[in-house]
Amino acid sequence: MQEQPVIIIGAGPSGLATAASLNLHSIPYIILEREDCFASLWKKYAYDRLHLHLHKQFCQLPHLPFPHSYPRFISKQQFVSYLDDYVSHFKITPLYCRCVELAVFDEITKEWTVKVRNLGSGEVEEFRGRFLVVASGEATDPYTPEIEGLKSFPGDVLHSTQFKNGKAFRDKNVLVVGSGNSGMEIAMDLANHGAKTSIVVRSPVHILSREMVYLGLNLLKYIPLNMVDWLMVMLSKLVYRELSKYGLSRPKEGPFFMKVADGKYPVLDVGTYSKIRSREIQVLPAISSVKGNEVVFENAESHAFDTIVFCTGFKRSTHIWLKGDDYLLNDDGIPKPSFPNHWKGKNGLYCVGLSRRGLYGAGFDARNIADDIKSLLK
């Protein structure tokens, strides 16, 4: 059994930000990570052309800014390099290949007991700490929906975490399922590499440029969210015009309201919309079923495909291993308390990076958690 004041679960950007913030207060911790590296989503499971969609000022982690030489919108490779420097600078040493099986608060000792499976040795290890920080992130377990007949599909079925680039799909019919930022960008990458690309868009979407979102995020410091949303929709209509002729529609709620309320990000257009408008990317409605290589859609049309790429997001597994918490996290692993009080639970339980406010929100949480733990250790 190992014991430290703080146990952090997850060595993604949220866990690293928390570790760095604790380091500055000289508070010891253990950071447990189920993968064999930190920031595995970025290092192992992100597609090649991925860039941070927000201006770099909204994406840097606490206590270490991005290098001045970095562009406004940072590539995956640049962000990974920054994280490498971050871990080295703050001397963060996660314990890798530790899959959490149970985290429970002991009412007698007033400590958290965390049991993990060492994926190298297969043994169960136990850790104890006064404080527990859930930093396992919004993107924990890849999610692929159940679709009637999908098992009959003879081609490749991928999740976005398995997609790197479109080079291998030239001249193939590829269906992208999911119209978030990953789906839109992967569809564009496929089209750029000569794939015959279609994308399933089930729900209305806000399409904004990076510059619009940068303006909106800065305006939110000074004017109410509903006014910023109104401006964003007006600008989107001016730039992107009528979407319905291309099989798209805008939601009734504003883009920033949807991001805060439901975690649904607007689509930040990096070139996909022009390919939809030119019909290089075909927009299709929700899938009804799959019959062999034929995919049947809700409008009763069917099309044949060679490959299906699911950009359908992630599920969180916190509810499986975190026991005794009925205050902080819901069954989907999202905080019950509203922002800005979402990061602190009871009995020394915290969460970081689950406020649906991206890397900026993770940094906000990490600083608050470290400051709170410092005050309690006095």
N, C-alpha and C positions, 0 to 999 in steps of 0.2 A: 504494500500500500504506500502511495506517495501523497504528501500533503503540502499544499501551498495555500495562501489566503484566497487566491482567485483562480478559478478554472474557466478557461475560454474554450468553447466548442466551435471549431471552425477556423481555418487559416486562410480564408479569402480576404479581400480588402477590408471587410468589416472587422474581422478578428485581428488583422495586422494593425489597423488603426487603434483598436482597443489596447493591444499589447504596447504599442508605442506610447500611448497616453499614460498607461500604468508605469512604464519605464521612467518617464519624466518625473513621476512622483516617488520613484524608488520602491514601488509596490511589487513584490514577487508574484509570479503567476505561472500556470501551466497552460499551454495551448495545444489542444488535441485536434488532429486532422485525419480524416479517413483515407484521403488520397496519399500519394507518395511525394507530393510537392505542395507548396503553398500556391494559392491563386490558381487552382487546377482548371477552373472554368475558362480562365484566360489562357493558360499555358497549353492545355490539352484539348479543350472542347469548343473553341471558338473558331469561326471560319476566317480565312486568311485576310479578306479585305475589310474586316471589322475595324471601325474607328469609334472612339467615344463620340456620341452624338451631340453632347453638350460642349460648350466652350470650356477650355481647360481650367478656368478659374472656378468652375462648379464641380470639378472632378478630382482635384488633388486631395490627398489624405492629410490629416492633421500633422502640423509641426515640421513638414518638409515640402516646400513648393516644387513644382515641376521646373526643370532646367529652362532658363530663358530662351534657349535655342529651339525649344519645342514649338511646333505650330499651334494654332488655335484649336484645331481638332486633331486629337492625338490618335495615332494608329495603334493597333493591337501590340505590335512589336515594341513601340515606344513605351506603352503603358507597362508591359511586362518588364522592360529594362528599368523603368522607374520603380516598380515593386521590388526588383532585385536589389536596387540601391537602398530602398526603404528598409528592407529586412536586414541588410548589412549595417546600415547606419544605426539602427536601434538594437542591433544584436538580438534579433528575434529568432528563437530556435524551437519551432514546433516539434511535437512528437507525432510522426507520420504513421500512416497505416493503422490508426486507432479508430475503430468504428464504435460509436456509442450505442450501447444496448439498454442502459438504464441510468437515469439521473433522478435522485429522490432526496428530499430534505428530511434529515433526522431531527425530530422534535426534541429529543433528549440531549444530543450533543450540539444542536443548533448549527449543524454543518450539512453541506451537500455531499452526498456520496455518488460518484459517477463510475459506472462499470463499463469497460470498453473491451472489445475483441481486438487483440493484436493480430492484424491480418498477416503478419509475417510468421509468427509462431503458432497462431491459433489459440493462444492462451487468453483467459479473461484477466484483465488488470483492474485494479481499483484505485481511485483517486478521491481525496477528500479536500474540501475547501469551504471557507465561510461564505464565499460569494461564487455565483455561477452566472456566466455570461453566455447567452445563446447567440452565436455569431455564424450560424450555419447558412444564413442567407435566404433570399427569396428564391433563388434558382438552385434548388437542392437535388431533386430527382426528376430526370426527364420524363415528360408526360406525353403519351400517345393515346388518343381517344379510341374507344372500341367502336368499330364500324362493321356493319354486317358484311360478311364476305371478304374482309381484308386478308384473311389467311389464304384465300384462293388466288391472290395476286401473284403472278409468276416472276415479276420484276423485283428490283431492289426497293426496300422500304427503309428509309433513313429517318432519324431524328436530326434536328438542326445541329446537335452536338457532334454528330458524325460527319457533317459536311465541311469540307475544307475549301473547295473551289469548283468551278464548273468545267474544268478542262476535260474531264472524263465523260462529259455528257453531250458533247458536240453532236448535233443532228438527232439527238434522242428527244422523245416526247416526255417532258418532266412536269409533274404536277406538284406545286408547292401548296401545302395546306397551312393556312395561318397568315394573317395580314398585319401582324405587328411589324416592328422595325426589322427584326431578323428575317421574317418571311419576305418582306418587300426587298430587302437588300440581297438576300440569296436569290430571289427571282431575277433581279437585275444582273447579278453575277452570272447566272445560268444563261440569260439572254446574250450577255456580252461574249460568252464563250460559244455561241452558236447553237444552244439548245432550243428546241421548240417548247417554249415555256408557258405554263398556265398557272394561275394562282387562285385559290379559293378565298373569297372574301365574304364571310357570313354576316358580318355586322357593319353598321355605318362606321366610318373612320374620319378622323381629322387629319388632313395633310397640311403640314407646315414646313417651311424651310428652316434651316439651322439659324438663319439670321432672325427670323420671326421669333423663334423660341428664345434666343439670346435677348432680344428686346423685351419679350414677355417676362422672363425671369428677373430682369432688372427693374421693370415697371412694378412688379409685385412688391418691391420694397417700399413703394410710395403710394400706390393706389389699390383699391379693393379688387379681389380676384374676379368678380363678375364683370368689372369694367375691362380688365385685361383680356378676359375670355372674349368679350364682345369685339375688341379690337383685333384679336387673333383671327376670329371667324371672318371679319370684314377683309382683312389682308389676304386670307386664304382664298376668299371668293374673287378678289381682284387678280390674284396671281394664277390660280388654278381653275377659275371659272366654274362652269357647270359640270359636276362629276357624273351625273346620272347617265349621260350618253356613253360612258365607259364602264358602266356596271357598278359604280360606286355611289355612296351617299354620305352626307354629314350627319353626325348625331345631333340630337336636340340640345344635349348638355354641352357646355364649353370644354375645351381641351384641358385646361388646368384643373377645373372642377373634377373631371373624370379621372385625372391622374391621382388626385388626392383622395377622392371618394372610393374609387374602385381599382386603383393601380393600373388603369389603362392608359398607356402612353400615347400621345399623338404620333403619327407617322412622320418622321423627319425625312423629307424627300432629298435623296442624294442622286437622283436621276431615274428612279423607277417610274415616276409618273409620266415622263416623256415617252417611255417605252410602252406603257399602257395606252397612252394616247395614240401612238403610232401603230398599235396592235401587235407589236413585237411580243408583248405579254398579254395573254388572254385572261380576262377576269371571269371567274365562274362562281356560281352560288354554292351553298353547302352540299356536302356529299350525302347521298341517300343510301347507297350501297356499292359494293364492289363485286363484279362478276368476272373472274379471270382478270385479264388485262383491261377490261372495260370498267370505267368508273361512272356510275349513274348519279346524276345530280338532282337536286330538289325541283328543278324546272323540267324534269323528265328527260332531259338530254343525256347522252352518254358519249364518252370519248375514251380512246385507247391511250394508254401511257406505258412507258418503259420503266419509269422510276417515280416513286412518290417520296417527297421530303416533307416530314411533319415539323412545322415550326409552331408547335402548339404549347410551348412553355414548359413549366415545371410544377411539381407538387412538393410540398414540404412534409417531412416525416417527424417533426418535433413531437406530435401528439403520441407517437408510438413509444418513445423512450423517456419523455419528460413526465414525471408522475407527481401528483399532488398540487399542481398549479391550476387553480381555477379562476385566477385573476388577470394574469398578464397576456397569455396567448390563447387564441381560439383554436378550433380543431384543424384549421387550415394553416396554422403556424403564423398568423398575423396578429399584431397586438390588439387587444380589446380596448385599452384606454386610448383616447384621442390625442393627437399631436397637440402640444409638445410634451405631453406627459406619458407617452407610449413606451418609453425605454426602461421604466423602473417598475418591478413587481414587488412581491412580498418575500420576506425571509432571505434577502440578499440575492434575489433573482433579477437579472437584467436581460435585455435583448438589444442588439445593435444591427442596423442595416435592414430593418423590417418595416420602416415607416413609409415605404414606397416613394422615397425622395432621393433615390440613387446614391451615388458616392458622397455627395454633399451631405445628405441626411445621415449616412453612416459616420461621417466625421463628427457631426453634431452629437450623435449618440455616444460615440467613443469618448469624447471630451467630458460630457456630462457624467458618464458612468465612472470614469477615473476620478473626477472631482468628488463624486458622491462617496465612493469607496474610501478615498483619502479622509473625508470628514468623519466617516464611521470608524476608522482605525485610530483616530486620535485618542 
